[in-house]
Amino acid sequence: MSGQDVVSEASDGFAARYGHPADGVWSAPGRVNLIGEHTDYNDGFVFPFAIDRRTAVALGARGDSVLRVASTFSDESIEIAIDALAPDAVSGWSAYPLGVAWALGEFGADLSGVTGVDLFVASDVPIGAGLSSSAAIESAVALALDEHWGLGLDRPTLAKVGQLAENRAVGAPTGIMDQSASLLGRQDAGVFLDCRSLDAEVIPLGFDADGLALMVIDTKVEHSHATGGYAARRASCEAGAAAMGVGSLRDLGVDDLERAASVLDDETFRRVRHVVTENARVLDTVRTLREVGPTGIGPLLDASHVSMRDDFEISVPELDLAVETAQAHGAIGARMTGGGFGGAAIALVTDALVPVIERVVRTAFDERGYGEPVIFTVRASQGATRER
């Protein structure tokens, strides 16, 4: 499904569900994190890019103070009064759009005088694949409500709105990377984000000019950030920073790892080592893109996967098989992407190798008795925008 197909699906779905045309449609992309995993909530560096898989939200004004949401992935419509919005008042999939509406008020938007809206959501961002289908919903809704209600918030603030909704309304302790990529992305470029200062720089990737494609290998092993593994890793990072006497792991460099090994227990040390070395790999990736080009970043992608597999322990056998098979058949580099415990791997390959690697990965999964993966390519895409 193309981005315009999703826009039409949201527009048509709105009319079918509510009986009249929408006043506007906004869309926002999912994201692939090229490198920089679990560094965001440690005040570190990340380098994601927006992808050409999008979520669209159609919006129509109401004459009362009720918010109503519906979508292609649920048969129910959910309603709540604006003055009843609270993190514990929303649940299920509706926590994403309704959580955004609540979070706007937490960032200074005066919601007391706004009127209600009907929303209808459609998406072709795969759910549970580590491509941030959640941030795509949050970013599209945040942009739509900001414009419709005339709030005047800038995109970095809207990213914070989406993060707060995810943290408080959904209950997932994620950082700000996903929403930043979805709101700030550009064509054939990545978003180099300092998660402490929130300074963002758009860095050309050069994939298109070099005839490169980024393959996504969705293992279909589902994960959820709201469950224990992600939260446990975050707690380990916080414990490691406290034991090392720093505010966050961002304050440690590779030269500090020798001392960390003497201060921390083995598991906490390995969690810390992943974050510290991953921050260094993000910086090295940006430098390599500038100085060498995209064909030079493969070893950094490969090293990132080893670190997530062995130090952070968030990979699964299906992800390891996808990465190792792609590497063995000519990928420039490959790694798992996203929060881990399932989801997707990525492989940077020449356009000509895409069908070859797809075939060998499918064969490898079949031979191991794993479920069939979903494999597709993504291009770096424009961030959130109004479509109609």
C-alpha positions in Angstrom: 0.0 0.0 0.0 1.4 3.4 -0.9 1.2 6.5 1.3 -1.6 7.9 -0.8 -3.5 4.7 -0.5 -3.4 5.1 3.3 -4.5 8.7 3.0 -7.5 7.5 0.9 -8.2 4.7 3.3 -8.4 7.1 6.2 -10.5 9.6 4.3 -12.9 6.9 3.0 -13.0 5.2 6.4 -13.9 8.5 8.1 -16.8 9.1 5.7 -18.1 5.5 6.1 -17.9 5.5 9.9 -19.2 9.1 10.6 -21.4 9.7 7.6 -19.8 12.9 6.3 -16.4 13.9 4.8 -13.4 14.7 6.9 -12.2 18.3 7.2 -8.6 17.2 6.6 -6.1 14.3 6.5 -2.6 14.3 8.0 0.0 11.5 7.8 3.2 10.6 9.6 5.7 7.9 8.8 7.1 5.0 10.8 10.8 4.9 11.2 13.8 2.6 10.9 16.6 3.3 13.4 19.7 3.0 11.3 21.9 2.9 14.4 21.6 4.0 18.0 19.6 1.5 20.0 18.5 2.1 23.6 20.7 5.2 23.7 17.7 7.6 23.5 16.5 7.3 27.1 20.2 7.5 28.2 20.5 11.1 26.8 22.6 9.7 24.0 22.7 9.8 20.2 20.4 8.2 17.7 20.3 8.1 13.9 16.8 7.0 12.6 15.1 7.9 9.4 11.5 8.2 8.4 10.3 5.4 6.1 7.8 5.2 3.2 5.3 3.4 5.4 2.8 5.8 6.9 -0.2 6.3 9.3 -2.9 8.7 8.2 -5.5 10.3 10.4 -8.7 12.0 9.0 -10.2 14.6 11.3 -13.6 16.2 11.4 -14.9 18.9 13.7 -17.7 18.3 16.2 -20.0 20.9 17.8 -19.5 19.5 21.4 -16.5 18.8 23.6 -16.2 15.0 22.8 -13.3 13.3 21.2 -14.2 10.2 19.2 -11.7 7.8 17.6 -12.0 4.9 15.2 -9.7 3.0 13.0 -9.2 0.3 10.4 -7.8 -2.0 13.0 -10.6 -2.0 15.4 -14.4 -2.3 15.1 -15.1 0.0 18.0 -15.4 3.7 18.2 -14.2 5.2 21.5 -15.5 8.5 23.0 -14.3 10.7 25.8 -15.0 14.2 26.9 -12.0 16.6 26.6 -12.1 17.6 30.2 -12.1 13.9 31.2 -8.8 13.2 29.5 -6.2 11.6 31.8 -3.5 8.9 31.4 -5.6 6.4 33.3 -8.8 7.2 31.5 -7.7 5.7 28.1 -6.6 2.2 27.3 -6.0 -0.2 24.4 -5.1 1.2 21.0 -7.1 4.4 21.7 -4.4 5.4 24.3 -2.2 6.5 21.5 -4.4 9.2 19.9 -6.3 10.1 23.0 -3.1 10.1 25.0 -1.7 12.7 22.6 -4.8 14.9 23.1 -4.2 14.8 26.8 -0.4 15.4 26.5 -1.0 18.6 24.4 -2.5 20.1 27.5 0.5 19.2 29.5 2.7 21.3 27.2 0.9 24.5 27.7 -1.9 24.1 25.2 -5.2 25.5 26.5 -7.8 22.9 25.7 -10.6 24.5 27.7 -12.0 26.4 24.7 -11.5 23.8 22.0 -14.3 21.8 20.5 -14.3 18.1 20.0 -13.3 16.1 16.9 -13.9 12.8 15.2 -10.7 10.9 14.2 -10.3 7.9 11.9 -6.9 6.2 11.7 -5.4 4.0 8.9 -1.9 2.7 8.6 0.5 0.5 6.6 3.3 0.6 9.2 3.6 -3.0 10.4 2.6 -3.4 14.0 5.1 -5.1 16.4 8.0 -5.0 13.8 10.1 -2.4 15.5 9.2 0.3 12.9 7.4 2.5 15.4 3.8 2.2 14.3 3.0 3.9 17.7 5.0 7.0 17.0 3.4 7.3 13.5 -0.1 7.4 15.1 1.1 9.9 17.8 2.8 12.2 15.3 0.0 12.2 12.8 -2.6 13.0 15.5 -0.4 15.6 17.2 0.1 17.4 13.9 -3.6 17.2 13.1 -4.8 18.5 16.5 -2.2 21.2 16.7 -3.2 22.6 13.3 -7.0 22.1 13.8 -7.0 23.6 17.3 -4.5 26.4 16.3 -2.1 25.5 19.1 1.0 26.7 17.3 3.4 24.1 18.8 6.6 23.4 17.0 7.7 20.0 15.8 10.3 19.3 18.6 7.5 20.1 21.1 5.1 17.8 19.3 7.7 15.0 19.5 7.7 15.6 23.3 3.9 15.4 23.3 4.0 12.0 21.6 6.7 10.7 24.0 4.7 11.8 27.0 1.6 10.1 25.6 3.6 6.9 25.1 5.2 7.1 28.6 2.1 8.0 30.6 -1.0 7.0 28.7 0.3 3.8 27.0 2.8 3.0 29.8 5.8 2.3 27.6 9.0 3.9 29.0 10.4 4.9 25.5 12.6 7.9 24.6 12.0 10.6 22.1 13.7 9.1 19.1 10.7 7.7 17.3 8.5 10.8 17.4 11.5 12.9 16.3 12.2 10.8 13.3 8.5 10.8 12.3 8.1 14.5 12.6 11.5 15.7 11.4 12.4 13.2 8.6 13.4 14.1 5.1 13.8 12.3 1.8 17.0 10.2 1.5 18.2 11.6 4.8 18.5 10.5 8.4 17.8 12.5 11.6 20.9 12.7 13.8 19.4 13.5 17.2 21.1 14.5 20.4 18.6 13.1 22.9 19.9 15.4 25.7 19.7 18.7 24.0 17.1 17.6 21.4 19.2 19.2 18.8 18.5 17.5 15.5 20.5 17.6 12.2 19.3 16.2 8.9 22.1 14.1 7.4 22.0 13.0 3.8 22.2 9.2 3.5 23.1 8.9 -0.1 21.5 5.5 -0.5 19.6 6.5 -3.7 22.7 7.8 -5.5 24.7 4.7 -4.6 22.0 2.3 -5.7 21.4 1.0 -2.2 18.3 -0.3 -0.5 17.5 -0.9 3.1 15.8 -4.3 3.6 13.5 -4.8 6.5 13.2 -8.4 7.6 10.2 -8.6 10.0 10.5 -11.9 11.9 6.9 -11.7 13.0 8.1 -12.4 16.5 6.0 -9.8 18.3 7.3 -7.6 21.1 5.8 -5.0 23.3 7.6 -2.0 24.9 5.1 -2.0 27.7 6.2 -5.4 28.9 9.1 -6.2 31.2 12.2 -6.7 29.0 12.4 -3.1 27.9 11.7 -1.7 31.3 14.3 -4.0 32.9 17.0 -2.8 30.5 16.1 0.8 31.2 16.4 0.2 35.0 19.8 -1.5 34.5 21.0 1.6 32.6 19.8 3.9 35.4 21.4 1.7 38.1 24.7 1.7 36.1 24.7 5.5 35.8 24.0 5.9 39.5 26.8 3.5 40.5 29.2 5.3 38.2 28.2 8.7 39.7 26.9 10.3 36.5 23.5 11.7 35.6 23.1 9.4 32.6 25.2 7.0 30.6 25.7 9.8 28.0 28.3 11.1 30.4 30.5 8.1 30.1 32.9 7.5 27.2 34.6 4.4 26.0 37.6 5.3 28.2 35.4 4.9 31.2 34.6 1.3 30.6 37.7 -0.1 32.4 36.5 1.6 35.6 32.9 0.5 35.0 34.1 -3.1 34.8 35.5 -2.8 38.3 32.5 -1.0 39.8 29.5 -2.8 38.3 28.3 -6.4 38.4 28.8 -8.3 35.1 25.2 -7.9 33.8 25.0 -4.2 34.6 28.4 -3.6 33.1 27.4 -5.3 29.8 24.3 -3.1 29.6 26.4 0.0 30.2 29.0 -1.1 27.7 26.4 -1.5 25.0 25.1 2.0 25.5 28.5 3.6 25.7 29.8 1.9 22.6 26.6 2.4 20.7 26.8 6.1 21.2 30.3 6.0 19.8 29.0 4.0 16.8 26.3 6.6 16.0 28.9 9.4 15.9 31.2 7.2 13.8 28.3 6.5 11.4 27.5 10.1 10.9 31.2 10.9 10.3 31.6 8.0 7.9 28.6 9.1 5.8 30.1 12.5 5.5 33.6 11.4 4.7 33.2 8.0 2.9 29.5 7.6 2.1 27.0 4.9 2.9 29.1 1.9 1.7 31.5 2.6 4.6 29.0 2.1 7.5 28.6 -1.7 7.2 31.0 -2.7 10.0 29.3 -0.3 12.4 25.9 -1.8 11.7 27.4 -5.3 12.2 29.1 -4.3 15.5 25.8 -2.8 16.7 24.1 -6.1 16.3 26.8 -8.0 18.2 26.5 -5.6 21.1 22.7 -5.9 21.2 22.9 -9.7 21.0 25.7 -10.2 23.6 25.8 -7.2 25.9 22.2 -5.9 25.9 20.7 -9.4 25.3 17.7 -8.2 23.4 18.0 -10.2 20.2 16.2 -13.5 19.5 17.3 -16.5 17.3 15.1 -15.3 14.4 16.8 -11.9 14.4 20.2 -13.4 14.6 19.5 -15.7 11.7 18.2 -12.9 9.5 21.3 -10.8 10.2 23.8 -13.6 9.8 22.2 -14.8 6.5 22.1 -11.3 5.0 25.8 -10.8 6.0 26.8 -14.1 4.5 25.2 -13.2 1.2 26.7 -9.8 0.5 24.9 -7.3 2.7 27.0 -4.2 3.4 25.9 -4.4 7.0 23.0 -5.8 9.0 21.5 -5.5 12.5 18.4 -5.9 14.5 16.5 -2.6 14.9 14.0 -1.4 17.4 13.5 -2.2 21.1 14.3 -5.9 20.7 12.8 -9.2 21.9 11.4 -9.7 18.4 10.5 -7.4 15.6 12.7 -6.7 12.6 16.3 -6.8 11.3 17.6 -4.4 8.7 20.2 -5.1 6.0 21.9 -2.4 3.8 22.3 -4.0 0.4 22.8 -3.1 -3.3 19.5 -2.9 -5.2 20.6 -6.0 -7.3 21.0 -8.1 -4.2 17.5 -7.5 -2.8 15.9 -10.6 -4.4 18.9 -12.8 -3.6 18.9 -12.0 0.1 15.1 -12.2 0.3 15.3 -15.7 -1.2 18.1 -17.0 1.1 16.6 -15.5 4.2 13.2 -17.2 3.5 15.0 -20.5 2.9 17.0 -20.2 6.1 13.8 -19.5 8.1 12.1 -22.4 6.5 15.0 -24.8 7.2 15.0 -23.8 10.9 11.2 -24.2 11.2 10.6 -20.5 12.0 7.5 -18.7 10.8 7.7 -17.0 7.5 9.2 -13.5 7.7 7.8 -10.5 6.0 10.5 -8.8 3.9 10.3 -5.5 2.1 12.5 -2.5 1.3 12.1 1.0 2.7 13.3 4.4 1.5 14.0 7.4 3.7 10.9 9.5 3.5 9.4 12.9 4.3 8.2 13.4 7.9 4.7 14.2 9.1 2.6 16.4 6.9 -0.9 17.5 6.0 -2.1 15.5 3.0 -5.5 17.2 2.2 
